[in-house]
Amino acid sequence: MRRLASLALILALAACADGGRELRQPFEPLGDFRLGHAVVTATNLQKGPVSRDASKEEWIAAVDAALEERFRRYEGDQLYHLGVSVEGYVLAQPGIPLVLSPKSVLIVRVSVLRDGEYEDVAEARLHPEAKEINVLEAPSADTLVGSGVTQTKQEQMTALSRNAALLIETWMRRQARAEGWFGGLDAVEPAAAGRGEEVAQAAE
């Protein structure tokens, strides 16, 4: 629960990415990346304070749909698999005083694995430990007074899941430039790399 509480600082610092709006923009190649499997789990799911209820099954469905929507667009020559664990969430609810500016948040952990013959998951994974990403709702007319007032639970979950997928992609592009993922710097177009960069850095 301490991780959920720490998001208060992030909320004060970060400019929020909007994964749904960004999907409507032209996208750049992601090197040799092509999505094999996206596996979403919620074994360790925790609900934060003053939150609407959402089941593990609902979160798995929402995050899986967002990953498929974003990453099936890429048609590289190498299969990669995404493993995403939904760790915690807050879904702002109606009835909270507006002065508190209730916000919705989501915490996920992600692993990227290269397809092929490997002894175990650790060998296939491109990085030694799962990456934790903190996701915020994007500012808009709907969230100005609190998304719990203006959005249904499903709308909140969809928006957060799309933002999660965008931040995962932003991190993957950064890794491509820094660590040579997906064919390296020359194979990854820079134009889309900065989308969500500020909030991704603030969330680390």
LINUR-V674490 format. One record per residue. N is the residue number from 1. RES is the residue in one letter. SS is DSSP state (~ for helix, > for strand, _ for the rest). PSI is psi in degrees with one decimal (* if undefined). NEAR is the number of other C-alpha atoms within 12 Angstrom. Layout:
{{N:RES:SS:PSI:NEAR} {N:RES:SS:PSI:NEAR}}
//
This chain:
{{1:M:_:-22.7:17} {2:R:~:-33.8:13} {3:R:~:-39.0:27} {4:L:~:-39.8:33} {5:A:~:-34.6:22} {6:S:~:-16.6:19} {7:L:~:-15.6:31} {8:A:~:-41.2:24} {9:L:~:-42.3:17} {10:I:~:-40.6:27} {11:L:~:-33.2:28} {12:A:~:-21.8:16} {13:L:~:-32.5:17} {14:A:_:143.5:25} {15:A:_:123.1:23} {16:C:_:138.5:37} {17:A:_:151.6:39} {18:D:_:96.6:31} {19:G:~:-33.0:34} {20:G:~:-45.7:27} {21:R:~:-40.2:20} {22:E:~:-30.3:28} {23:L:~:-24.6:25} {24:R:_:-4.5:11} {25:Q:_:157.9:14} {26:P:_:144.5:11} {27:F:_:153.0:21} {28:E:_:154.4:28} {29:P:_:154.9:29} {30:L:>:57.5:42} {31:G:_:-135.0:30} {32:D:_:14.2:27} {33:F:>:130.1:34} {34:R:>:131.9:28} {35:L:>:125.4:32} {36:G:>:-79.4:26} {37:H:>:143.4:22} {38:A:>:113.3:31} {39:V:>:119.2:27} {40:V:>:131.4:34} {41:T:>:165.2:28} {42:A:_:37.6:31} {43:T:_:-38.3:18} {44:N:_:22.4:20} {45:L:_:132.0:29} {46:Q:>:138.4:29} {47:K:>:130.0:30} {48:G:_:175.6:28} {49:P:_:150.8:23} {50:V:_:48.8:23} {51:S:_:148.5:27} {52:R:_:156.4:30} {53:D:_:141.0:25} {54:A:_:133.9:29} {55:S:_:164.6:24} {56:K:~:-41.9:25} {57:E:~:-38.3:17} {58:E:~:-42.0:24} {59:W:~:-40.6:42} {60:I:~:-44.4:29} {61:A:~:-42.7:25} {62:A:~:-45.9:34} {63:V:~:-39.9:44} {64:D:~:-43.1:33} {65:A:~:-40.2:25} {66:A:~:-39.5:34} {67:L:~:-44.2:39} {68:E:~:-43.1:26} {69:E:~:-40.5:26} {70:R:~:-48.0:35} {71:F:~:-14.0:34} {72:R:_:-9.6:25} {73:R:_:-22.8:21} {74:Y:_:136.6:26} {75:E:_:48.5:20} {76:G:_:-177.6:22} {77:D:_:-6.4:19} {78:Q:>:132.3:21} {79:L:>:136.8:26} {80:Y:>:150.8:33} {81:H:>:144.6:29} {82:L:>:129.7:38} {83:G:>:120.4:35} {84:V:>:126.4:38} {85:S:>:124.3:32} {86:V:>:117.5:43} {87:E:>:-40.2:34} {88:G:>:161.6:38} {89:Y:>:157.2:44} {90:V:>:124.5:40} {91:L:_:107.5:44} {92:A:_:140.5:41} {93:Q:_:157.6:31} {94:P:_:159.8:25} {95:G:_:-4.1:19} {96:I:_:134.4:21} {97:P:_:133.4:16} {98:L:~:-26.0:19} {99:V:~:-23.3:11} {100:L:~:-10.6:16} {101:S:_:60.6:23} {102:P:_:137.7:31} {103:K:_:151.9:47} {104:S:_:140.6:48} {105:V:>:160.1:47} {106:L:>:140.6:46} {107:I:>:127.5:45} {108:V:>:158.0:40} {109:R:>:134.3:34} {110:V:>:143.5:37} {111:S:>:141.4:34} {112:V:>:125.9:38} {113:L:>:138.1:36} {114:R:>:136.9:30} {115:D:_:143.3:24} {116:G:_:-171.9:16} {117:E:_:110.2:11} {118:Y:_:155.7:12} {119:E:_:-38.7:10} {120:D:_:177.3:12} {121:V:~:-39.2:22} {122:A:~:-36.1:16} {123:E:~:-34.4:18} {124:A:~:-26.7:23} {125:R:>:140.2:26} {126:L:_:-11.2:27} {127:H:_:151.3:21} {128:P:_:-31.9:14} {129:E:_:152.6:17} {130:A:_:143.5:23} {131:K:>:125.4:29} {132:E:>:132.3:27} {133:I:>:128.7:42} {134:N:>:127.9:46} {135:V:>:134.4:52} {136:L:>:155.5:50} {137:E:_:145.0:46} {138:A:_:142.3:35} {139:P:_:135.7:25} {140:S:_:177.7:19} {141:A:_:-31.4:13} {142:D:_:-28.8:19} {143:T:_:-2.7:30} {144:L:_:-40.7:21} {145:V:_:7.5:25} {146:G:_:123.7:31} {147:S:~:-20.1:38} {148:G:~:-24.8:33} {149:V:~:-37.5:27} {150:T:~:-13.9:23} {151:Q:_:149.6:27} {152:T:_:167.3:23} {153:K:~:-43.1:28} {154:Q:~:-38.7:24} {155:E:~:-40.4:24} {156:Q:~:-45.4:41} {157:M:~:-40.3:41} {158:T:~:-45.4:34} {159:A:~:-44.4:41} {160:L:~:-40.0:45} {161:S:~:-39.7:47} {162:R:~:-38.4:38} {163:N:~:-37.9:45} {164:A:~:-45.3:49} {165:A:~:-40.3:48} {166:L:~:-44.3:43} {167:L:~:-32.4:48} {168:I:~:-44.1:44} {169:E:~:-42.1:43} {170:T:~:-44.4:36} {171:W:~:-41.9:37} {172:M:~:-39.1:43} {173:R:~:-39.2:38} {174:R:~:-41.0:30} {175:Q:~:-34.0:25} {176:A:~:-40.9:30} {177:R:~:-38.3:24} {178:A:~:-34.7:16} {179:E:~:0.1:17} {180:G:_:16.4:21} {181:W:~:150.6:29} {182:F:~:33.1:35} {183:G:~:-5.5:24} {184:G:_:-172.1:22} {185:L:~:-44.5:23} {186:D:~:-22.8:18} {187:A:~:-10.8:21} {188:V:>:118.0:32} {189:E:_:137.8:23} {190:P:_:-16.3:23} {191:A:_:-40.5:17} {192:A:_:-4.4:25} {193:A:_:-28.9:29} {194:G:_:-9.2:24} {195:R:_:122.4:33} {196:G:_:6.0:37} {197:E:~:-41.8:29} {198:E:~:-47.5:23} {199:V:~:-32.1:35} {200:A:~:-41.4:35} {201:Q:~:-39.0:25} {202:A:~:-27.8:25} {203:A:_:-8.1:36} {204:E:_:*:22}}
//
